[in-house]
């Protein structure tokens, strides 16, 4: 009597159907996973371009604000200079009297 491993040479239809369904399920899973990965990559590309665009807008706005601040400082200094000259003339006029 042989009590070792025994493999049958016959294959039942149930085993074939089960194996094919497992293979089909695995292929479907990997196909949907690939599709989801592709969608995530597209979203990431869109978000990266959006971030770059927003960063550029912020840089442009920062330059614009710096220019506006510089102009305001210049105008303020001019106004103080004019005010200083007017005060000097008033003081000179009062001293001359």
C-alpha positions in Angstrom: 0.0 0.0 0.0 1.3 3.4 -1.1 0.4 6.1 1.5 2.5 9.0 0.0 1.2 11.9 -2.0 -1.2 11.0 -4.7 -2.1 13.3 -7.6 -5.1 12.5 -9.8 -4.6 12.9 -13.6 -8.2 13.9 -14.1 -9.3 17.6 -13.9 -12.9 18.4 -13.0 -14.9 21.1 -14.7 -15.4 22.8 -11.3 -11.7 23.3 -10.9 -11.4 24.8 -14.4 -14.3 27.2 -13.8 -13.0 28.2 -10.4 -9.4 28.8 -11.7 -10.8 30.9 -14.6 -13.0 33.0 -12.3 -10.0 33.6 -10.0 -7.9 34.7 -12.9 -10.6 36.9 -14.3 -11.1 38.5 -10.8 -7.4 39.1 -10.5 -7.2 40.7 -14.0 -10.3 42.9 -13.2 -8.8 44.0 -9.9 -5.4 45.0 -11.5 -7.2 46.7 -14.4 -9.3 48.9 -12.0 -6.3 49.5 -9.8 -4.4 50.8 -12.9 -7.3 53.0 -13.8 -7.4 54.5 -10.3 -3.6 55.1 -10.4 -4.0 56.9 -13.7 -6.8 59.1 -12.3 -4.6 59.9 -9.2 -1.7 60.8 -11.5 -3.9 63.1 -13.6 -5.2 64.8 -10.4 -1.7 65.2 -9.1 -0.6 66.8 -12.4 -3.5 69.2 -12.4 -2.8 70.1 -8.7 0.9 70.7 -9.5 0.0 73.0 -12.3 -2.5 74.8 -10.1 0.1 75.2 -7.4 2.6 76.6 -9.9 0.1 79.0 -11.3 -0.9 80.2 -7.8 2.8 80.6 -6.8 3.4 82.7 -9.9 0.3 84.9 -9.2 1.6 85.4 -5.6 5.0 86.4 -6.9 3.4 88.8 -9.4 1.2 90.3 -6.7 4.2 90.6 -4.3 6.1 92.5 -7.0 3.1 94.7 -7.6 2.7 95.4 -3.9 6.4 96.2 -3.5 6.1 98.7 -6.4 3.0 100.3 -4.8 4.7 100.5 -1.5 7.8 102.1 -3.1 5.6 104.6 -4.9 3.7 105.4 -1.7 7.0 106.0 0.2 8.2 108.2 -2.6 5.0 110.2 -2.6 5.1 110.5 1.2 8.7 111.7 1.1 7.7 114.3 -1.5 4.8 115.4 0.6 6.9 115.7 3.7 9.5 117.7 1.7 6.8 120.1 0.5 5.4 120.4 4.0 8.9 121.0 5.3 9.5 123.8 2.8 6.2 125.4 3.6 7.0 125.3 7.3 10.4 126.9 6.6 8.7 129.7 4.6 6.2 130.3 7.4 9.0 130.4 10.0 11.1 132.7 7.9 8.0 135.0 7.3 7.3 135.1 11.1 11.0 135.8 11.9 11.1 138.6 9.3 8.2 140.5 11.0 
